[in-house]
């Protein structure tokens, strides 16, 4: 499956704001469980802290990620990319 081969968390949100699909990395980062809720509920439950003027998002699981979003064609929703930068963030904090 192409979604699983992407080396970052991927979430696809439909136009109504509900999660349509996601890969294993996103499941682990966001601690997703069935039944899936709407994206804003998942985001509110997953985000512990926003730091560095929004550059990093600290999740309840302890990971520091960067969120990248892209609208899907024909206003069919959004694609969210979750890039785990925990190691980079921790090395910057400790220097």
N, C-alpha and C positions, 0 to 999 in steps of 0.2 A: 504494500500500500504506500503510495507516494507521500501521504500525510505523515506516516511514521518515519520516513527517511529524512525528514527535515530536522536538522540538529538544533531545534529550538521548539518551544511550545507554540502550538498553532490552535487558535479557536476561530470558528466561523460562526458569526452571529447573524440571524435572519433579520429581515426588515422590522419585525415586531419586537426585536430585542432579546430573543431567546437563542440559546446556543443550539446550533444545528449539528456541529461536529467538532471534534478536537482530537489531538494526538496524545500519546502516552506521556510525553514531556509536560504538556499543559495539564493533564490529569494530575500528575504528581506535584507540580508547582502550585496549582490552585486547589488541590485536594478535592477534585470534582467527584460528586456522587450522583447516582440516579435516584429519583428523577431530577433532571436538570431544571434549574430555576432560570429566571431571566439574568442577563449579563450583569446588570447593575447590582442585583442581589449577590451574585457570586463575587463580584469585585469588592463590594462592601464587606463581605465575610472574609475575603482573602487578604486584603491589604491591611498591614499593621501600621505602616508609616511611609510617608513620602519625604524623601530627603534630597539634599543637593539641588534645591530649586526644581524638584520634579524630575531630575535626571534618573534617579534610582527610586524604585518602589520596593520596600521591604515587605515581604509576605509573612504571614503567620508561621509558615514552615521554616522561616529563617533565611530564605534565599533573597538576594537582591537582584531584581530584574529591571530591564528596560522594556517598556511597552511601545510597540510600533503598530499603528493602525493604518488600514487602507480600505477605502470604500469599495464595495463590490460593484461591478457594472450594473447599470439599470436600476440603481437604488435598491438592490436586493439584499443589502446588509453590509456587514463589515468583516474584514479579516484582521485578527489581532495576532501579532507575533510577540512572544514573550522570550526575551533573550536573557539567559542567566549570566549575570556578570558578578556573581558573588565573589569569586577569587580576585577579580580586578578591583572591586570596591574595597575588599578587606586589605589588599596590598596598599591601596591609596590611603586608607585610614591609619594603617600602622607605620607609615613613613612620615 
